[in-house]
Amino acid sequence: MFSLDRFYYVIHDNLVSKFDQSQSQFFYPFGTYDGVDVIQTNIIIQDGNFKKEYFHCYFFDQEPYYDYNLDILKKSFTTIIHDYPTRIDILANSEKSEMKSNFIKSEGLYDWYYFFHGFAALDWYRDFQYLNSTSFNRFDKVFICYNHLISKYRSYRLHLVSNLISQDLIKHGSVSLFLKDNKGTWKDTIESKESPLDNRARVKIYNALKNTTEPLIIDTDSPNGAMSADVDIEQLTSALWHVVTETVYFLPKLHLTEKIFKPIIAKRPFILVAAPGNLAYLKSYGFKTFDHWIDESYDDEQDHYIRIEKITAEISKLCALSSAELKQMHTEMQEVLEFNFNHFYNEFKITIVNELVDNFAGVLGQINNGRQPGNHSRYHQRFQLSKEYLDEVKKRLSK
């Protein structure tokens, strides 16, 4: 699998660059809006006596879409060359949401969806497929739960951990919780009108954390974004269940990051703490979940407060099991754990490559708007790639 560092260059070279007058833009470094890089191919605005469309692909696929970063995205459009009459703008993205769809419609963009964080995880976790099977056998905790950012849209993590503290479940797991992030402290968060927290959750958080002076730490007191790419297999396998607190929780989005793949490459079961429907979204990519052992109806719960309460109840049930019962559970679920592990490194990789290529071809079909070869205006290009070439790209990118 090609590296994440060269992701946009590989995609541009294989797909976007096949059309003259093409350009791709993306943010760098990963996970920031610090800079915009540009890849160009034969930028020719004037062609003989007439002008053709300018093919532009804008990659905004690393983060979910929020009100504040849509403004950043709009401002970044100003870096595009505007000296031509017709421009085709494609937004490469990695979420399914009404917010994204409305933005695409309002800005006159074409929607190119694919699972970006699936590619990121396949790169970052590629070495774990070569580990000896005995590396996955040990655990001495019931669960592990990482939590870093706690402000605004991530404030639900405060609710979850406050439940674990108040119900004395922390002793059964490895839990991290930082009492402040780059936006402020936990007190700032529960007092903020911008936080989507339910008032019942705010009360719970205050009561659980009011006497807490030190953060909960699993591995480091100085977490950073690069930690997603640098994981410790011994730490990931130190607990049986992974409670995965995803990036998106409050907003109605289907969006998952590399976080959900950590338990999969560690051959561990997981509870997904995310927006409603995201467990089903993961299953749509062929992964199996654990409804044989826990109640996964939390994925259907629309009330954000109740969803955390349901998840906490499942964690509590797991913590009430004996060591022997947990080991028996682990033995029973081996088939599912092995399936997810093998699926991630094999069929899933092929699936997201095919999806990326097929959805790009779908965008080309929308751009052509039904134009057929030899039956379109000489003032317009026809954007098409042969099935043979697209199949070749799929095969190449799946290696």
C-alpha positions, 0 to 999 in steps of 0.5 A: 500500500502506498504511503500516506505521505505521498497519498495526494501525489499518487492519487493525482498522478493516477487519476487527476493528472490524466486531464490537461489543465488539471490541479490538485490542492491539499492541506499540510502538514497532516491534520492541520490547516497551516498550508496549502500545497498544489500539484499541477499538470499542464496548466494551459488556459488558452487552447488555440482559438477557444478555451476549455474547462480547467480541472481542479480537485480540492482535497479536504478529507483529513478532518470532518466538516464543521462550521469553522473549517468550512470558512477555512475551506472557502478562503482557500479557494482564493489560492486557485487560478481564476483567469479562465471562463469555466472551472470544474471544481471537485471536492475530495472528502471522507464523510457523509453528511447533510452539512457536506452535501449542502456545502457542495451544492452551495459552492457548485462542487462535485462530490468525490467521497472515499474512506481517507482514514482507511488509507491512513490506517493501512499505511500506519499499521501495515507492520502489525500484520507480520506479528507473531500470533502470540503477541495478541494473547495477553490482557490484564485490564477489562478495557482501554479508553484513550481521550485527549481533546475535550472541548466543544464537539469532543466534550462528550468524552468528559461525560463518558469518563465522569461516568466511569469515575463515579461508578468506580469502573476506572480501576478495571481499565486503562483510561486517559483524560486530560483536564485541559486541551488547546481550547481550555479546561474541563471547567471551561467546557462545561460552562461554555454555551458552545459545548453541545453537552446536555445539562445533566452531563454537565452536572455529572462531569462537575461532580466527578471531576471537581476534586480532580487535580491530575489528568488520567494518563495511559502512556504520555502526558504530552499527547500529539497528533502523530501518536495515531501513527505510532502505536504500541502493540503491548499497550493496545493488547493490555486490555480486552475491550477497546472503548473507541472515542471517535472524532465525531459524536454530536453531529449527524455524520458518517465519519470514522478515523484511524482510531477505530482500526486500532482494536482491529489490528490488535485483535480486540473487540470494541465499543464505538463511541461516535455519532449514531449509525457509525457502527453500521457504517463500519459494518458496511465496509465488511467488518463484524461487530460484537452484538453477540456479547454486548448490546449494540443498540447504542448505535441507534440512539439519537439522544447524545446523553442517553447514548453515553449512558447506554455505553457506560452500562455495557462497560459496567456489565463487562467489568462485573465479569470474572477473569475466567469469564473474560478469558472465555469471552475472548476465546469465543470471539476469536473467529470474529477477531481474526476475521476483522484483522484479516479483512482489514489487510486484504478485502478492506484495502481492495474495497476502499481502492475500488470505491475511490476509483469508481467514485472518481469515475462517477464524478467524471460521468456527472461532469460530462452530463450525458455527453457522448463521444463525438456529440459534445460542443467543441468548446468543452472537453470530454472527461473520461477514462477507459474501464481498462485504465481504471481497472489497471489503477485499481490493481496498482493501488491495491498492491 
